[in-house]
């Protein structure tokens, strides 16, 4: 059964199923539709006997800039802030992030919303078939929740990857940083909100390769082709075997905590102040002001 896709494209070429984030005009920003569509595409690839590997990428200038939060942060959704919103409580939480300080915040309603997104992203992790992700330009904030759910990353050497909302207004819901780079390096990133370049991500073991932009596609296709040579049954067994180690280490519990903390982070004094500032000057300007104190020469995570 084919699903009409609003945020992605899906195609199969040979043994490769290609899932491409397709909102380039919004930096491939995450909407409520996107996690569900990722799940549908992964299931479609898993049920296709001809597919051996899934390629994940993004159209436009970068892979993914995170959640499409401009309307959410600026509280400009028609009717919602004036009390004329007629949708369900969950719909209101989804659209406004439940960010009106005059209203009671229901943390479990928030968790219900965000955990649905996590399950959509984690369909990549639980996919029977390997998922290889290509990152170009940028992969930040919620975009990393998608990318880190893939099995392997190939990142453009000058691309930026990281979780700046660690500074205010967020927590990584899929909680995969520590599993991908280790405890100390995860703390280095999440205690500062700093980003890695693709070259740094390769040195840290987050990326399998970090080629320059003019070689990125070629190296991506080469790895896809090599993985696709294996029988599907072998690929499934290797993935289940390796992923079981992460599950044994308590990944589900970490994600539950990360998802709850994400809601809390958006409802702290600082979280409300950030949202208020976004409503005054716009989300992009609020982010710029948040991140400016960190834009100095000491930012580099490169230890060489």
Wavefront OBJ file of the C-alpha trace (Angstrom):
o trace
v 0.000 0.000 0.000
v 1.447 3.335 -1.069
v 1.149 6.391 1.153
v 0.915 9.940 -0.178
v 4.032 11.641 1.150
v 4.104 15.298 2.200
v 7.594 15.580 3.688
v 9.636 12.827 2.016
v 10.264 11.133 -1.280
v 10.683 7.397 -1.690
v 12.112 5.425 -4.581
v 13.896 2.145 -5.193
v 16.920 1.838 -7.436
v 18.188 -1.725 -7.733
v 18.732 -3.063 -4.220
v 18.587 0.374 -2.585
v 15.480 2.071 -1.143
v 15.980 5.837 -1.006
v 14.211 7.932 1.655
v 14.838 11.644 1.129
v 13.687 14.455 3.417
v 11.954 16.835 1.059
v 11.126 20.200 2.623
v 14.141 22.126 1.293
v 12.404 25.494 1.574
v 12.267 24.935 5.361
v 15.646 23.267 5.811
v 13.821 19.913 5.840
v 12.297 20.978 9.152
v 10.481 18.241 11.052
v 6.681 18.382 11.135
v 4.221 16.007 12.774
v 3.867 14.210 9.437
v 7.549 13.452 8.986
v 8.117 10.782 11.693
v 5.000 8.898 10.562
v 6.109 9.058 6.939
v 9.577 7.793 7.851
v 7.934 4.811 9.546
v 5.778 4.109 6.491
v 8.758 4.268 4.128
v 10.903 2.025 6.316
v 8.123 -0.554 6.452
v 7.732 -0.364 2.682
v 11.448 -1.003 2.208
v 11.464 -3.876 4.692
v 8.586 -5.591 2.896
v 10.251 -5.241 -0.500
v 12.222 -8.448 -1.133
v 14.412 -6.694 -3.687
v 15.661 -4.065 -1.220
v 18.840 -4.814 0.743
v 19.733 -1.389 2.196
v 18.053 1.966 2.868
v 19.668 5.271 1.866
v 18.611 8.279 3.961
v 19.396 11.826 2.822
v 17.943 15.322 2.512
v 17.175 17.683 -0.360
v 18.370 21.271 -0.438
v 21.206 23.007 1.410
v 21.402 20.590 4.329
v 20.147 17.325 5.758
v 17.840 18.673 8.485
v 17.692 21.830 10.591
v 15.552 20.248 13.305
v 11.907 20.827 14.139
v 10.093 23.453 12.108
v 9.536 25.625 15.169
v 9.023 29.097 13.739
v 5.238 29.082 14.208
v 5.479 27.099 17.424
v 8.005 29.362 19.102
v 6.468 32.584 17.829
v 2.924 31.489 18.833
v 1.413 32.781 15.604
v -0.979 29.936 14.901
v -4.343 31.454 14.140
v -6.862 30.990 16.930
v -4.664 28.972 19.258
v -3.376 31.843 21.377
v -6.766 33.573 21.470
v -8.714 30.655 22.875
v -10.513 29.954 19.592
v -8.644 26.734 18.818
v -11.131 23.892 18.221
v -8.814 20.882 17.968
v -8.042 18.245 20.582
v -5.720 18.913 23.549
v -3.058 16.803 21.841
v -3.409 18.873 18.653
v -2.901 22.057 20.659
v 0.159 20.617 22.366
v 1.579 19.569 19.011
v 1.051 22.978 17.463
v 1.959 25.287 20.308
v 4.309 23.122 22.319
v 1.969 23.870 25.260
v 3.931 27.076 25.856
v 1.352 29.437 27.320
v 2.468 30.155 30.915
v -1.133 31.043 31.774
v -2.216 27.489 31.015
v -1.511 24.321 32.997
v 1.220 22.221 31.444
v 0.469 18.505 31.249
v 3.858 16.729 31.048
v 2.317 13.416 30.005
v 0.415 15.055 27.158
v 3.720 16.538 26.047
v 5.357 13.106 26.397
v 2.591 11.480 24.340
v 3.324 13.896 21.503
v 7.103 13.643 21.534
v 7.255 9.889 22.109
v 5.265 9.412 18.895
v 8.009 11.284 17.078
v 10.698 9.192 18.756
v 8.989 5.996 17.642
v 8.951 7.354 14.092
v 12.656 8.181 14.162
v 13.498 4.856 15.797
v 11.848 2.961 12.958
v 15.210 3.544 11.263
v 17.023 1.879 14.172
v 14.587 -1.043 14.271
v 14.437 -1.423 10.502
v 15.249 -4.979 9.464
v 17.556 -3.650 6.778
v 20.549 -1.355 7.344
v 20.072 2.402 7.031
v 22.956 4.523 5.780
v 22.571 8.283 6.183
v 24.252 11.004 4.122
v 24.642 14.368 5.848
v 25.539 17.508 3.938
v 25.410 21.138 4.967
v 23.862 20.832 8.409
v 22.253 18.330 10.740
v 21.262 20.012 13.980
v 18.813 19.781 16.868
v 15.961 17.364 16.063
v 17.715 16.509 12.806
v 20.285 14.590 14.831
v 17.460 12.568 16.399
v 16.814 11.261 12.883
v 20.391 10.854 11.664
v 21.685 9.085 14.769
v 18.939 6.463 14.442
v 20.574 5.294 11.214
v 23.210 2.573 11.266
v 26.023 4.400 9.488
v 26.716 8.070 8.762
v 28.672 9.578 5.917
v 29.110 13.301 6.579
v 30.467 16.044 4.367
v 33.762 17.188 5.888
v 32.570 20.782 6.422
v 28.994 19.976 7.417
v 27.854 20.829 10.944
v 26.249 18.315 13.264
v 25.197 18.881 16.854
v 22.464 19.731 19.343
v 22.437 23.506 20.117
v 19.063 23.288 21.969
v 21.056 21.780 24.842
v 21.712 25.448 25.671
v 18.009 26.126 26.203
v 14.646 24.758 25.060
v 15.416 21.113 24.381
v 16.913 17.716 25.150
v 17.808 15.000 22.617
v 14.769 12.739 22.676
v 16.375 9.699 21.045
v 19.241 9.979 23.574
v 21.718 8.359 21.199
v 24.714 10.660 21.578
v 26.335 8.694 24.384
v 25.862 5.431 22.499
v 27.430 6.873 19.361
v 30.420 8.811 20.757
v 30.824 7.697 24.398
v 30.188 9.338 27.755
v 32.919 11.989 27.817
v 32.400 13.215 24.268
v 28.607 13.255 24.687
v 29.043 15.449 27.765
v 31.436 17.697 25.853
v 28.731 18.313 23.244
v 25.647 18.515 25.445
v 27.249 20.654 28.178
v 27.941 23.315 25.532
v 25.541 22.760 22.638
v 28.552 22.927 20.313
v 28.516 21.339 16.868
v 31.070 19.113 15.212
v 32.292 19.493 11.681
v 32.038 16.397 9.539
v 35.817 15.981 9.829
v 35.576 16.121 13.635
v 32.641 13.695 13.602
v 34.823 11.226 11.698
v 37.672 11.587 14.214
v 35.218 11.046 17.076
v 33.880 7.858 15.508
v 30.416 9.292 14.851
v 30.836 9.166 11.085
v 32.146 6.306 8.978
v 33.570 8.715 6.418
v 33.849 12.490 5.996
v 34.642 13.208 2.351
v 34.675 16.693 0.788
v 31.456 17.823 -0.856
v 32.599 16.946 -4.375
v 33.170 13.319 -3.303
v 30.272 12.895 -0.879
v 27.757 11.374 -3.290
v 30.308 9.013 -4.833
v 31.473 7.681 -1.447
v 27.882 7.352 -0.266
v 26.901 5.334 -3.315
v 29.992 3.180 -3.036
v 29.183 2.166 0.539
v 25.536 1.540 -0.314
v 26.578 -0.705 -3.180
v 28.980 -2.714 -0.999
v 26.398 -3.254 1.739
v 23.772 -4.195 -0.851
v 25.930 -7.107 -2.026
v 25.211 -9.084 1.153
v 22.155 -11.335 1.367
v 19.294 -9.695 3.230
v 19.239 -12.468 5.827
v 22.884 -11.803 6.706
v 22.275 -8.067 6.996
v 19.295 -8.594 9.287
v 21.254 -10.907 11.567
v 24.253 -8.560 11.801
v 22.058 -5.567 12.616
v 19.984 -7.361 15.264
v 23.145 -8.753 16.862
v 24.848 -5.362 17.159
v 21.762 -3.360 18.144
v 21.025 -5.782 20.962
v 24.097 -4.435 22.747
v 22.574 -0.946 22.832
v 19.229 -2.278 23.997
v 20.950 -4.206 26.794
v 22.551 -0.939 27.914
v 19.149 0.604 28.596
v 18.455 2.603 25.441
v 14.678 2.568 25.926
v 14.936 3.952 29.462
v 17.341 6.663 28.290
v 14.945 7.691 25.533
v 12.020 7.859 27.945
v 14.019 10.174 30.177
v 15.249 12.247 27.220
v 11.713 12.692 25.892
v 10.355 13.776 29.278
v 13.320 16.116 29.817
v 12.684 17.699 26.418
v 9.241 18.734 27.596
v 10.613 20.024 30.892
v 13.314 22.023 29.083
v 10.647 23.864 27.124
v 8.817 24.772 30.351
v 11.597 26.037 32.595
v 11.964 29.726 33.420
v 14.657 29.935 30.745
v 12.528 27.979 28.272
v 9.607 30.376 28.690
v 11.970 33.345 28.361
v 13.339 31.953 25.112
v 9.850 31.397 23.721
v 8.803 34.914 24.788
v 11.825 36.371 23.014
v 11.003 34.353 19.888
v 7.490 35.775 19.926
v 8.941 39.292 20.138
v 11.723 39.157 17.536
v 11.172 35.908 15.640
v 12.548 32.420 16.202
v 15.677 32.850 14.063
v 16.720 35.993 15.899
v 16.096 34.346 19.280
v 18.293 31.409 18.257
v 20.993 33.806 17.058
v 20.970 35.602 20.402
v 21.076 32.286 22.274
v 24.052 31.020 20.304
v 26.150 34.211 19.980
v 27.983 33.780 23.325
v 29.295 30.427 22.084
v 30.649 31.711 18.760
v 34.304 32.176 19.677
v 37.645 30.526 19.015
v 37.364 28.276 22.064
v 34.343 26.540 20.517
v 36.356 24.021 18.546
v 36.018 20.448 19.718
v 39.067 19.383 17.730
v 41.628 18.069 20.183
v 44.503 17.744 17.688
l 1 2 3 4 5 6 7 8 9 10 11 12 13 14 15 16 17 18 19 20 21 22 23 24 25 26 27 28 29 30 31 32 33 34 35 36 37 38 39 40 41 42 43 44 45 46 47 48 49 50 51 52 53 54 55 56 57 58 59 60 61 62 63 64 65 66 67 68 69 70 71 72 73 74 75 76 77 78 79 80 81 82 83 84 85 86 87 88 89 90 91 92 93 94 95 96 97 98 99 100 101 102 103 104 105 106 107 108 109 110 111 112 113 114 115 116 117 118 119 120 121 122 123 124 125 126 127 128 129 130 131 132 133 134 135 136 137 138 139 140 141 142 143 144 145 146 147 148 149 150 151 152 153 154 155 156 157 158 159 160 161 162 163 164 165 166 167 168 169 170 171 172 173 174 175 176 177 178 179 180 181 182 183 184 185 186 187 188 189 190 191 192 193 194 195 196 197 198 199 200 201 202 203 204 205 206 207 208 209 210 211 212 213 214 215 216 217 218 219 220 221 222 223 224 225 226 227 228 229 230 231 232 233 234 235 236 237 238 239 240 241 242 243 244 245 246 247 248 249 250 251 252 253 254 255 256 257 258 259 260 261 262 263 264 265 266 267 268 269 270 271 272 273 274 275 276 277 278 279 280 281 282 283 284 285 286 287 288 289 290 291 292 293 294 295 296 297 298 299 300 301 302 303 304
